[in-house]
Amino acid sequence: MSDWKRSLLLVVHPTREEALSAAKVFIEELSKNGFEIYSNIDIAKSKTYSDSVDVEIALVLGGDGTILRAAELVRRQNAPVLGVNLGHVGFLAEVEKPSTAEIVQSIVDKSYEIEERMILNYQLLRGGKEIATGWALNEVIIERNDHQMIEVFTQIDHRPLSRWGCDAVICATPTGSTAYAFSAGGPVVWPEVDALVLLPLAAHALFSRPMVVSPKSEVVIDLESDSADLNADGLRRIKLQLNDRVILTSDEKDVLLAHIKSANFADRLVAKFKLPVEGWRG
């Protein structure tokens, strides 16, 4: 008889009691179905996850922030990420919480649906030399790190666009259009639309409207202030210096989100923002 086991990464919000309780149940049920369970936290009957471990799916118990963390963990192998709604409606997890049995069976049978989400790459140049590279599922933000606004010069596809004195410049994917960019007044972009959203925050300029840019475009932001921060999904932060250049492009490789039940994006908007749809006649 073969000792081979299927592998799964369980990503758990470390301080939410409902997530920790649910994790124990999922570990028990998935182990019964022949899964080797790896986790991002120290929890009974699971193994510590590392980049060298290959898993077929990441099961996430937490909110959108925890899902972003899971996407980072499985980025190398491009395993799908399945987020479970624990009561706080987000844009990446299931809209309606399936039962534990439904989730386990879907993972065992691989009957979940896969949705591809665009990724944003960043490259930091200092004195013409590459200092750092990385990626974001939601957004990359060039933002002030003190009480002073920052000065930036932005170009798109090797053509000058504008100089802004602002609190931040946000470049978001369609996924990120409902995150920080939305709070800053940006448009909501449906996930299947290939586009980037670019907008300055609190800019002192006549032209400071949100812009929707081609996913094939190259966005370049030059820092003309003494300092600022590069913030990618709130997970990676880099200190910037005067004359640093940040180059932003979409990636050909997507993040894969798994869903047990199909949900129209409009339904997600209604659930998240409690939009008034009473009396809809279809």
Legacy VTK file of the C-alpha trace (Angstrom):
# vtk DataFile Version 3.0
C-alpha trace
ASCII
DATASET POLYDATA
POINTS 282 float
0.000 0.000 0.000
1.399 3.442 -0.920
2.362 5.896 1.846
1.875 8.861 -0.487
-0.320 11.611 0.913
-1.816 14.700 -0.615
-0.599 17.949 0.936
-2.518 21.060 1.958
-1.502 24.374 3.490
-3.806 25.678 6.214
-3.367 29.426 6.719
-5.014 30.618 9.925
-5.492 34.091 11.368
-3.391 33.744 14.540
-5.593 35.772 16.903
-9.162 35.041 15.805
-10.649 32.413 18.069
-13.191 31.229 15.480
-10.357 30.659 12.997
-8.317 28.635 15.491
-11.351 26.529 16.438
-12.251 25.894 12.792
-8.637 24.945 12.040
-8.756 22.031 14.480
-11.908 20.686 12.819
-10.463 20.966 9.308
-7.209 19.300 10.350
-9.150 16.376 11.784
-11.437 15.941 8.770
-8.794 16.422 6.080
-6.378 14.083 7.851
-9.064 11.393 7.733
-9.112 11.863 3.963
-5.395 11.251 3.590
-4.063 14.806 3.643
-0.776 15.904 5.147
-1.558 19.259 6.763
0.959 22.093 6.888
0.224 25.373 8.644
1.570 28.882 9.086
1.064 28.651 12.860
1.888 26.116 15.552
-1.238 23.989 15.838
-1.723 20.359 16.852
-1.554 17.630 14.171
-0.059 19.927 11.550
3.466 20.436 10.262
5.340 23.702 9.850
5.155 25.019 6.300
8.227 26.102 4.339
8.878 27.145 0.735
10.323 23.718 -0.030
6.965 22.018 0.620
4.647 21.454 -2.349
0.918 21.664 -1.612
-2.046 21.300 -3.947
-4.173 24.014 -2.318
-4.094 26.593 0.474
-7.150 26.701 2.751
-7.481 30.065 4.491
-9.356 30.748 7.724
-9.445 34.513 8.138
-10.180 37.682 6.224
-8.831 39.188 3.026
-5.557 40.078 4.759
-4.964 36.434 5.656
-5.767 35.439 2.069
-3.145 37.907 0.819
-0.648 36.272 3.159
-1.581 32.816 1.834
-1.146 33.968 -1.764
2.359 35.103 -0.849
3.181 31.735 0.741
2.146 29.640 -2.289
3.272 32.095 -4.969
6.237 29.921 -6.023
4.130 26.866 -6.828
0.993 28.768 -7.884
-1.350 26.606 -5.815
-4.961 27.847 -5.615
-6.093 29.704 -2.501
-9.494 28.917 -0.963
-10.750 31.484 1.541
-13.462 30.561 4.037
-15.840 33.293 5.181
-15.814 33.390 8.985
-18.457 36.076 9.283
-16.662 39.145 7.924
-17.613 39.616 4.286
-14.635 40.365 2.040
-13.915 40.223 -1.657
-11.612 37.200 -1.788
-13.327 34.603 0.417
-16.568 32.735 -0.226
-19.593 35.048 -0.038
-21.692 32.422 1.729
-19.975 30.147 4.207
-20.216 26.526 3.034
-20.402 23.788 5.640
-17.198 22.111 6.772
-18.314 18.916 5.036
-18.855 20.790 1.739
-15.408 22.358 1.904
-13.655 19.114 2.770
-15.460 17.181 0.031
-14.700 19.864 -2.533
-11.001 19.724 -1.649
-10.948 15.927 -1.716
-12.713 15.797 -5.105
-10.966 18.902 -6.494
-14.423 20.104 -7.500
-13.763 23.762 -6.688
-13.712 26.413 -9.410
-10.537 28.360 -10.203
-10.481 32.117 -10.776
-7.373 33.904 -12.061
-6.419 37.261 -10.524
-3.887 39.692 -11.987
-0.625 40.403 -10.158
1.306 43.683 -10.095
5.116 43.563 -10.193
7.394 46.273 -8.845
11.069 46.976 -9.486
13.020 49.504 -7.410
15.982 51.224 -9.059
18.490 53.367 -7.159
21.198 55.088 -9.132
20.228 52.940 -12.107
20.804 49.702 -10.170
18.103 47.247 -9.139
17.626 47.335 -5.361
14.481 45.258 -4.906
11.729 43.460 -6.784
8.435 42.021 -5.670
4.743 41.738 -6.395
1.301 42.548 -5.052
-2.161 41.096 -5.519
-3.970 44.255 -4.392
-1.796 47.313 -4.811
1.585 48.975 -4.647
1.577 52.329 -2.864
4.256 55.003 -2.832
3.382 56.918 0.333
4.725 59.494 2.727
6.403 58.264 5.911
6.177 61.492 7.904
3.973 64.576 8.065
5.286 65.998 4.795
3.646 65.267 1.454
5.787 63.584 -1.183
6.746 64.855 -4.626
6.620 62.313 -7.438
6.920 62.400 -11.207
4.880 59.779 -13.063
5.301 58.488 -16.593
3.336 55.858 -18.515
4.750 53.887 -21.434
7.857 56.094 -21.617
5.836 59.309 -21.850
5.553 61.935 -19.076
2.173 62.094 -17.328
2.348 64.466 -14.360
4.208 65.671 -11.300
2.217 65.436 -8.069
2.632 66.752 -4.579
0.507 64.228 -2.672
0.153 61.902 0.300
0.553 58.810 -1.879
0.273 57.314 -5.344
-1.675 54.068 -5.596
-1.370 51.554 -8.420
-3.950 48.795 -8.012
-5.037 45.636 -9.783
-8.739 44.914 -10.357
-8.607 42.914 -7.105
-7.121 45.907 -5.308
-9.678 48.313 -6.767
-11.994 47.398 -3.875
-9.282 47.871 -1.235
-7.221 50.994 -0.493
-7.822 52.444 -3.966
-11.584 52.292 -3.367
-11.225 54.150 -0.064
-9.214 56.804 -1.911
-12.013 57.370 -4.437
-10.927 55.005 -7.195
-13.313 53.066 -9.449
-14.502 49.530 -8.786
-13.096 47.254 -11.502
-14.626 43.828 -12.148
-12.009 41.069 -11.577
-12.203 39.770 -15.152
-11.355 43.202 -16.579
-7.655 43.441 -17.458
-6.620 46.894 -16.264
-4.568 48.811 -13.731
-5.905 51.669 -11.612
-3.604 54.626 -10.957
-4.503 57.468 -8.623
-2.762 60.079 -6.490
-4.056 60.559 -2.949
-4.764 64.089 -1.701
-2.814 65.590 -4.586
-2.233 69.333 -4.878
-2.808 69.457 -8.625
-5.504 70.409 -11.117
-5.342 66.932 -12.654
-5.509 64.270 -9.972
-8.329 62.014 -11.104
-8.193 58.203 -10.902
-7.038 56.642 -14.167
-7.631 53.202 -15.675
-4.511 52.032 -17.500
-3.828 49.172 -19.900
-2.461 46.034 -18.196
0.323 46.087 -20.786
1.443 49.553 -19.728
4.589 50.333 -17.775
4.046 52.835 -14.973
7.164 54.604 -13.687
7.179 56.708 -10.513
10.239 58.817 -9.694
10.566 60.090 -6.135
11.529 63.773 -5.953
11.265 63.971 -2.147
13.912 63.030 0.410
12.053 59.912 1.529
8.904 57.805 1.173
7.761 54.207 1.600
6.869 51.552 -0.950
4.044 49.441 0.451
2.985 46.233 -1.323
-0.298 44.760 -0.045
0.606 45.906 3.468
2.922 42.885 3.626
6.145 44.290 2.205
7.449 47.771 2.975
10.621 49.366 1.581
12.189 52.725 2.477
12.677 54.953 -0.565
15.224 57.709 -1.114
15.445 60.829 -3.256
15.626 59.975 -6.987
14.545 56.348 -6.496
12.587 54.967 -9.433
9.741 52.437 -9.073
8.657 50.544 -12.202
5.234 48.865 -12.130
3.992 46.248 -14.613
1.402 43.488 -14.597
2.652 39.894 -14.381
1.868 37.147 -16.871
1.431 34.727 -13.953
-1.795 35.103 -11.975
-2.797 34.244 -8.431
-5.354 31.429 -8.428
-8.406 31.753 -6.176
-10.542 28.682 -5.540
-14.302 28.899 -4.955
-16.720 26.233 -3.724
-19.745 28.161 -4.920
-19.860 30.567 -7.834
-20.615 34.156 -6.863
-21.258 37.048 -9.203
-19.053 40.034 -8.404
-22.134 42.249 -8.139
-23.384 39.938 -5.375
-20.100 40.474 -3.542
-20.525 44.245 -3.771
-24.090 44.021 -2.463
-23.034 41.801 0.454
-19.956 43.865 1.348
-21.547 47.314 1.238
-25.134 46.300 2.052
-26.330 47.987 -1.132
-30.087 48.687 -1.413
-31.437 46.137 -3.896
-34.881 45.533 -2.409
-37.590 45.382 -5.065
-35.255 44.166 -7.805
-37.480 42.808 -10.585
-34.875 40.874 -12.562
LINES 1 283
282 0 1 2 3 4 5 6 7 8 9 10 11 12 13 14 15 16 17 18 19 20 21 22 23 24 25 26 27 28 29 30 31 32 33 34 35 36 37 38 39 40 41 42 43 44 45 46 47 48 49 50 51 52 53 54 55 56 57 58 59 60 61 62 63 64 65 66 67 68 69 70 71 72 73 74 75 76 77 78 79 80 81 82 83 84 85 86 87 88 89 90 91 92 93 94 95 96 97 98 99 100 101 102 103 104 105 106 107 108 109 110 111 112 113 114 115 116 117 118 119 120 121 122 123 124 125 126 127 128 129 130 131 132 133 134 135 136 137 138 139 140 141 142 143 144 145 146 147 148 149 150 151 152 153 154 155 156 157 158 159 160 161 162 163 164 165 166 167 168 169 170 171 172 173 174 175 176 177 178 179 180 181 182 183 184 185 186 187 188 189 190 191 192 193 194 195 196 197 198 199 200 201 202 203 204 205 206 207 208 209 210 211 212 213 214 215 216 217 218 219 220 221 222 223 224 225 226 227 228 229 230 231 232 233 234 235 236 237 238 239 240 241 242 243 244 245 246 247 248 249 250 251 252 253 254 255 256 257 258 259 260 261 262 263 264 265 266 267 268 269 270 271 272 273 274 275 276 277 278 279 280 281
